[in-house]
Amino acid sequence: MTEVPGDSYDLVIIGAGPTGLFAAYYAGFRGLSMAVVDSLPEPGGQVTAMYPEKMIYDVGGFAEVRGRDLVDGLVKQAAPFKPKYLLGRKAEKLEPVGDGLELTLDGGETLRAGAVLITAGIGEFTPRPLPAGDGWLGRGMVHFVPSLQAHAGQHVVVVGGGDSAFDWILALHPVAASVTLVHRRAKFRAAESIVRQARELGTRIITDAEVTRFVEAPDGSLEAVDVSIKGSGDERLPANAVVAALGFTADLGPIESWGLEIDHRAIAVDSTMATARPRVYAAGDVAAYPGKVKLIATGFGEAATAVNNIAVALDPDAHLFPGHSSNAE
């Protein structure tokens, strides 16, 4: 199968998370041309957006690997096959055209594909807002921390009580001037083990409290936040940055209208990773079947299964198993 010019590809992958990136590599290994579409501006999906600095321990071959480094490795792995990345773009419509499919992106651009592989993870996710931070996103407030060094020497206030909030505390503690947690309840959703680690670091944890106001410095940057503490009144905390780790909502968006069998944001697939629509496949967290275990490692295997079956669907003379990559020259 040879690469075709312009906006036509053997395979379009929807979702640039770890599963989608590995699928891009494997599609190249199978000689398929491919494009990768994602609504986020960078590859890596949820890993890049939510925990790029967090260590991951359940990927085969790595005793531990930082989220950012895993994504960088996957991008490098796929690079020799020149995938076309269409980032910051949303997939809107999917329609049959001849023997293939036509995918319409937001803005009206269309892509022709022999097959589509959906690796959209949990779908498009939207962070829950921090009311007091209205107007401060990108100028003092963030929902995720793309770079720890951007907060070196800063006073950072983390708002939230889940695992992500405490993950950011542990990650930021070595580089920030100070890290303070503010949570509106006395109990946390986070695992007790990471709460204990944060306390052992000496992190100040303020519970039954809410951030009520962002205080602007003369140069327009963030200088402090006001916090209302139940039973104690108000307190002003120094803050050069606020991490609003309040969780997020997620949905599959237009994908839900594509005639697929979907239940609880998951697409039903068979053992070949095929969906209810011809030449449409799914892999990773978005794919569902009995006994499914949602791990990055599972997604890698599903991506290889999907791509190999796609290769046969596009060319019936192709072999399902192409041999081991270690045999390639």
N, C-alpha and C positions, 0 to 999 in steps of 0.2 A: 504494500500500500504506500503510495507516494504522497508527498505533501502537495496540497492544491493551493493555488494562489488566492490572494484577497481575503474576503471574509468567510471563506469556506474551509472547514476542517473535518478531519475524520471523526474527531471527538471534541465536544465542549464539556468542560468540567465546571460545575457550578458549586463554588466553595473552595477557598484557598487555605483551608486549615491543614493540619498534618496529613489527613487522609487524602485530600485533594492534591496536595503537593506530591505525595508519594504516587498517586495515580498518574500525575503528569510525567514523573520519571518512568513509570512502568509503561505508559502509552508510548513514550519515545523509544523505550527498549523494544517494544513490539512494532516499531516502524510507523506509528500513527502520528499524524499532525494533530496538534491540540491547542485549544485556547482555554484559559482559566479565568472565570468570572467571579468577582466577589464584591459585596457592597462596602467592605472596609477598604481603607486606602493603602493598607500594607498586607502582604501575605502573612499567614500564620493563624488567621481566624481567632478563636477564643483564646488561644495560647498567647498570641501577640497582644491582644486587647486587654486581657485580664490578669495574666500572670507571667509576663516575659522574664521576670527575674526569679521566679520560683523554681526550685529543684523538682525534677520529675524522676521517679524511681522505678517505674514499671514499663520502661521501653527496653526491649531485648538488646543486649550488647552494651548497655550503659549502666554502670552501678548507680550513677546519677547524672542527669543532664539538665542544664538550665533551659527553661522554656525558649528563650531567645536563641540559644545555641542550637537547639533541636530544629527550630524553624530555619535558621541560616544553613544548617547542614542539608535539610530537605530541598531548599531552593538551589543550593550548589549541586546536589545530586541530579536534579532535573535540568539544570542549565545547559548541558551539552546538547540536549534535544530541542532547545530554543522554544519553549512554550510561550505563547502570546498571552501576557497578563492584561486583563481588563479589570483594573481595580477601581474601587469607588463607583462601581456600576451595579445596578440591580437588574436581575432577570425578571421580565414582566410576562411575556407570552411565549407559549411553546405550541407550534402548530406543525402538522405533517405536511411535507412538500416532496412529492415524488417518492423516492425510496428513503428519503431522509427526513430531517426536521429543520424547522426554522425557529430560532430563538430571537425574540425581540427584547432589547435592553431599554432601560429608561432613557429617554431622549430620542427613541425611535430607531437606533442602530439595529441592524439585523445580522445574525450569524447563521450560516448554513452548516449543518452537521450531519454526519452519517449516524451518530449516536450521541446521547447526552448522559453524563454521569453526575448525579446529584450527591454532593458531599457537603451539604450545608450545615452539618452539625445540629445544633439546637435551633438553627434559623437565625434570622436577624434579631439581635438583642438590643434593647433600649434601656440604658441605666435609669434607675428611679431617681427623681430629682431631689435636690436639697433646696427647699423653698428659700432659705436665707441666701443661697448662693446664686439666685437669679441674676444673670448678667455677668457673672464672674467666671464662667466656663472658659478655660483657655487663658485667663489672665490672673490666675491665682488658685483656681479650683480645677481639679481633674477628677475623673472617675477611675482611671487606671494610671499606672506609672510606667510609661514607655522606657524611661531612663532613670535609674537611681541617682546617677551623678548629677542630673539636673537639679536635685534637691540637696546636694552636698552643702553643709554648713547652714542649712535653712531650719527654721522652726516650722514643723509640720504638724497639723492637726488632722487626725484620721477620724471620720465620722462613720459609725456603724458597729455592729456587734457580731457579724458572721465571720466565717473562715477567712474571706478575702481581706476584711479589715485587719485581722490579726496577722495575716501573711504580710501585709504591707508594713505593719509595725516592725516585724522581725527583719524584713528586708531593709527598711530605711534606718533602723537604729544605728548601724555602723557608720553611716555617712552623714546623717542629719545632725544639726546642733541639738535638737530636741524633738521628741515625738510624743504627742499626747493623744489619747483616745477619748472621744466623747460618744456616749451611747445613751439613748433615751430610756432604756430599761435597766434594771438591776441584774437581769440574767442575760446570758449571751447565747447565740445560736452556734457559735464556734465550738470546736472540739476543746475539751478541757485541757488537753495536752498543750495546745498552742496558747491558750489563755495563761496557763501556768508559766510557759516560757517567757511571755511578755512581762508578766509580773516579776519574774526572776531577773529580768534585765533592768528593772527599776522604772519601767514605763509608768507614767502617771495615767491612771484610768479613771475617768469621771463618768459616773452612771447617774441615771434618772436626770438626764440633762439634755439640752438642745442648743445647737448653735442658732442664735437669733439674728445676728448681724455681722456682716463683713466690714471691716474698718479699712478705709483707703488711705494710703500714704500720700504725701504731697506730690510724689512723682507718678501717682496713678496705680502703683502696685499695691499688693495686699500687705497690710501691716499687722493686723490683729483680727481676732474674732471675739464677739461677745457671746457668752454662754450663760443660759439660764439654768440654774441647778436647783432641783426640787428641795425645798427646806433650807437652802443656803443663799438664795438670791442670785444676783448676776456677778459674773467674773469676766474680765478681759484677758484673753490669752494671746501671747505673741504668736503670729502665724504668717509666714511667707508663702505657705501653700496649704491648701485643704484637700484631702483625698476623701471624696464622698463615696464610700464603699457601702452603698445601701441596697445592693442587689440590682436585679434587672428583670425586665419582662422580655419574652422571646416569642416569635411566631414565624411561620414559614412564608408569610406574605402571599404573593401571587401564586407560588408553587401549589398552594392548597386548591387552586382552581384548575389545575392541569389534568384532572381526570385520574388521579392516582388514588390508591387505597391508603388513606391516612387516618391514624388514630393517635391522639395526644402528641402531635408534632412529629410523628414517626411514620415513615413510608414502608408499607409492606413489600417485601421482596421474596423471591424464591432462592434456591440454592446457588443459582448463577448470579445473584444480585439483581435480577431483572424485576421491574415493577409491572404494574397492570397495563402499562402502555408499551407498545412495540418500540424497541431501540432506546428505551429510557431505563436507566439503571440507578441504583442508589447504594452508597457505602458509608461506613462510619456511623456516628451517633444518630444520624437521620434515618438509617435503615433499621427495619424491625423484622424479626422472625423468632419463632419459639426458641428459648434458651439463649437469647442474645445477651452478651456481656459487653457493656460500653467501656472500652479501653482504647487508647491510642493504638496499642499493639493489635487489637482486633480490627481496627479500621485499616491498618496496613494490609492485613491479609485479605480483607474484603475488597480493597482497591485492586489488588493483584487478581483476585477471582473475577471481579467485574471486567477489568480491562482484557483479560484473556478471553472471556466469553464475548466481549464486544468485538475483538479482533476476528473471531470466527463468524459472528453475525454480519460483519462487513465483508468478509471474504471466506465463504464456505470451504475453500481449499486450504485455508490456514489451519495449523495445528493448534489445538487448545493449549497444550503445554509447549512452550517455545524452547525448552531447555533451561539450564541454570545460567544466570548472568555471569558466573565465574568462568564459564566456557567461552564467553564472547571475547573476541580479540580487540 
